[in-house]
Structures are given as structure tokens and as C-alpha cells.
Amino acid sequence: MLVLILCAAALCALLLILLARGARLRLGWLLLALATAAAACLLTVAGLRKGVVYARYASAPEDTVSAFFDSIQAGDYPGACAYLDNYSDLGMDVEPEDPVTAQLYDALHESYAYRLLEGGRTEGLSAQREVSFTALDVSALQDGLRDQILLNLTRYVEERPYREVYDENDQYRPEIAEEAYREAVSDLLEHSADYARTETLALTLRYDEQGWHLLADAALLRALNGYVSR
């Protein structure tokens, strides 16, 4: 478009110079100059109304979506963030110090699975795609965890001496409560598939000179966090 505008401006300038010098113009050249100028004006108006048009993208939106989730599944969280438009760090590569919490984190990350759904929409510099995403439902697991801890404590009371379970204030000993918690987590994670949850995520992408990048919204962050809001 810029080339046409410059050519039209040059032809018009030449036309004005020749007219100023009193030169005789052939009708064909005059019509060509006027037609070129008119076409440039029309293209300018169309460009202002339609915006920037890309004839060819350097990559496809679904390539970015797949690369992002492949990196997530592989545990390459810095690599996954390279495909995001609005985050440079998701905080997913921090290893908890508590062994039981680390066990839960590992189970969550190992549960990730996705499937890119057909369809989607691409308009100019934005696109929408959908994925079916599966992850461990941490909130559901927590509900089951409380019940399992109570069952473990009840069993300890039945199987062990009273003072091995209770302290001098008739409260559960801290080490007993910790044991019940650790055992409950291990028991539930043996059946972690029972707590898997699948949702359809609607993803938005933006295009720039480096290609397509994914916008991480609240729904995506919540899914990566085990369907628990941050």
C-alpha cells in the first residue's frame, strides 16, 4: 500500500510540474496518473477501516497451544512461559520443602493431560482455540483427605495404647497427627485417577513479530493449580 501511495504522489507531482511548465500531456498519461492516485486513496481508506492485514503468519495458533502444553507436561515451565504473552513466570518450578506437599505437587504435575479441540477462530492479530485439559482436582482431594485422616486416627486409637496416641492434655500427639496425614496422602494418591478433573479451556492468543503468544487467563491458571483459585 505504501508503494502505491508513493507512486501516486510521484505521478501527481510530475503532472503538476509539467502543467506549470506549459507542457502538453498525452491523454493516456493523464488518465493513468489520475487512476493511480484514486486507487491509492481508496486503499488508504480501506486500510484505515480494516486495519493491518497479514497475508501469511509465521506460525499457526494451534502450534503455540500445543508447544505450551507439551512444555507443561514435560515439566519445562520456563519453556512454557516463553509461549505466554502476559506472564514470564508461573511459579510452577518451586519445589516445596515439606515432603508431603512436594508429593502432592508432583502428583498434580504428573496428572496434566490435554487434547486440542477442532475449530477455533482467527481474526487479524488475535485467535481463539479450545483444549480439553485434565488435572488433579486438589479441592476434591482435600475433602477426601480430611475423611481419610479421621479414619486413620480412629484406627490408631483402636490399635495402639492410649498414651501413644494422646498427650497429657488428651489431645492427639503432633507426631500421630502428622503420621495420619502422611498416610492419608499416600493412600489417596494411589487412586489419584479418581480425583482427575477435565474441563474445556477457551484460550486467546495474540500475534506479534515473534509469532503467536498465549494469554494466560484466570481459568487456565486455576486449572494448572489443580482447579484451586490462586
VENVENNOR-V311256 format. One record per backbone hydrogen bond with DSSP energy under -0.5 kcal/mol. CO is the residue of the C=O (numbers start at 1). NH is the residue of the N-H. If there is no record, write none. Layout:
# VENVENNOR-V311256
CO & NH
CO & NH
This chain:
# VENVENNOR-V311256
1 & 5
2 & 6
3 & 7
4 & 8
5 & 9
6 & 10
7 & 11
8 & 12
9 & 13
10 & 14
11 & 15
12 & 16
13 & 17
14 & 18
15 & 19
16 & 20
17 & 21
18 & 23
19 & 22
26 & 30
27 & 31
28 & 32
29 & 33
30 & 34
31 & 35
32 & 36
33 & 37
34 & 38
35 & 39
36 & 40
37 & 41
38 & 42
39 & 43
40 & 44
41 & 45
42 & 46
43 & 47
44 & 48
45 & 49
46 & 50
47 & 51
53 & 55
60 & 63
60 & 64
61 & 65
62 & 66
63 & 67
64 & 68
65 & 69
66 & 70
67 & 71
68 & 72
69 & 73
70 & 74
71 & 75
71 & 76
72 & 75
75 & 77
76 & 80
77 & 81
78 & 82
80 & 83
81 & 84
83 & 214
91 & 94
93 & 95
94 & 96
98 & 102
99 & 103
100 & 104
101 & 105
102 & 106
103 & 107
104 & 108
105 & 109
106 & 110
107 & 111
108 & 111
109 & 112
113 & 134
115 & 132
121 & 128
123 & 126
125 & 207
126 & 123
127 & 205
128 & 121
129 & 203
130 & 117
131 & 133
131 & 201
132 & 115
133 & 199
134 & 113
135 & 197
136 & 138
137 & 141
138 & 142
139 & 143
140 & 144
141 & 145
142 & 146
143 & 147
144 & 148
145 & 149
146 & 150
147 & 151
148 & 152
149 & 153
150 & 154
151 & 155
152 & 156
153 & 157
154 & 158
155 & 159
156 & 160
161 & 164
161 & 165
162 & 165
162 & 166
165 & 173
167 & 170
171 & 167
173 & 176
173 & 177
174 & 178
175 & 179
176 & 180
177 & 181
178 & 182
179 & 183
180 & 184
181 & 185
182 & 186
183 & 187
184 & 188
185 & 189
186 & 190
188 & 191
189 & 192
191 & 194
192 & 195
193 & 196
195 & 137
197 & 135
199 & 133
199 & 201
200 & 202
201 & 131
201 & 203
203 & 129
204 & 215
205 & 127
206 & 213
208 & 211
211 & 208
213 & 206
214 & 85
214 & 86
214 & 216
215 & 204
215 & 217
217 & 221
218 & 222
219 & 223
220 & 224
221 & 225
222 & 227
222 & 228
223 & 226
226 & 138
226 & 139
